[in-house]
Amino acid sequence: DVLCIGNQECMEFIQSVLEEIVTLFPSSWIHMGGDEVLPDRWSNCSLCQELVAANKLGNVGGLLRHSINTVARMLHKHGRRLVAWDDILDSS
């Protein structure tokens, strides 16, 4: 299944996982998935829809871009860069 990006506890979990990853792997690049996200999950989630509305993201594609940018900022704080397949940018 897909993580609920609208749930703040989920974002805190992602941050703690990333902090663990950067301690384990010295690479300056960290690969992120995301191209497999099932957007219907976020479309039907009240927490995700609240985040879309509050940040004027437009739709779940905007929510995906928002979550990718959030993760990229988290990694940047640790001197790392996010890398992903280009189809992550093809979100609807």
Legacy VTK file of the C-alpha trace (Angstrom):
# vtk DataFile Version 3.0
C-alpha trace
ASCII
DATASET POLYDATA
POINTS 92 float
0.000 0.000 0.000
0.990 3.668 -0.063
1.984 5.884 2.868
-0.517 8.525 3.975
1.322 11.767 3.256
-1.491 13.729 4.911
-0.683 12.146 8.268
2.011 14.154 10.097
3.102 11.009 11.979
3.812 9.379 8.626
6.054 12.272 7.593
7.870 12.031 10.933
8.343 8.298 10.253
9.770 9.064 6.808
12.153 11.575 8.356
13.365 9.057 10.951
13.891 6.413 8.255
15.868 8.887 6.134
18.009 9.808 9.133
18.807 6.121 9.594
19.541 5.681 5.885
22.020 8.564 5.772
23.915 7.089 8.727
24.131 3.686 7.026
24.965 4.739 3.475
27.699 7.308 2.753
26.556 8.062 -0.801
25.704 11.664 -1.579
22.738 10.384 -3.631
19.697 8.655 -2.126
17.251 6.956 -4.498
13.556 7.390 -3.834
10.719 5.427 -5.350
7.351 7.059 -5.734
6.536 6.178 -9.303
4.462 3.244 -8.005
2.137 5.416 -5.899
-1.525 4.516 -6.275
-3.126 7.979 -6.477
-6.627 6.659 -5.748
-5.519 6.001 -2.149
-4.699 9.696 -1.650
-7.820 10.754 -3.573
-9.962 8.842 -1.091
-8.054 9.895 2.054
-9.485 12.820 4.023
-6.080 13.677 5.548
-4.414 13.783 2.138
-7.244 15.844 0.684
-6.936 18.309 3.584
-3.212 18.679 2.798
-3.984 19.201 -0.897
-6.491 21.929 -0.047
-4.384 23.616 2.666
-1.341 23.879 0.372
-3.316 24.546 -2.835
-1.721 21.501 -4.480
-4.613 21.007 -6.892
-4.783 17.218 -6.895
-2.921 14.077 -5.840
-0.277 14.761 -8.489
0.462 17.987 -6.664
0.517 16.042 -3.411
3.090 13.655 -4.864
5.276 16.553 -6.014
4.887 18.151 -2.568
5.962 14.925 -0.839
8.960 14.507 -3.165
10.048 18.079 -2.463
9.618 17.513 1.278
11.813 14.411 1.163
14.380 16.245 -0.977
14.561 19.015 1.655
14.948 16.424 4.424
17.865 14.850 2.564
19.408 18.222 1.760
19.653 18.942 5.498
21.966 15.927 5.674
24.047 16.990 2.676
22.395 14.418 0.404
20.538 14.665 -2.877
17.441 12.825 -3.992
17.527 10.805 -7.190
14.540 8.992 -8.740
13.292 7.541 -11.993
11.990 10.252 -14.307
8.452 8.836 -14.345
8.037 10.146 -10.791
7.591 13.512 -12.517
4.756 12.177 -14.664
2.258 12.200 -11.807
-1.261 13.241 -12.712
LINES 1 93
92 0 1 2 3 4 5 6 7 8 9 10 11 12 13 14 15 16 17 18 19 20 21 22 23 24 25 26 27 28 29 30 31 32 33 34 35 36 37 38 39 40 41 42 43 44 45 46 47 48 49 50 51 52 53 54 55 56 57 58 59 60 61 62 63 64 65 66 67 68 69 70 71 72 73 74 75 76 77 78 79 80 81 82 83 84 85 86 87 88 89 90 91
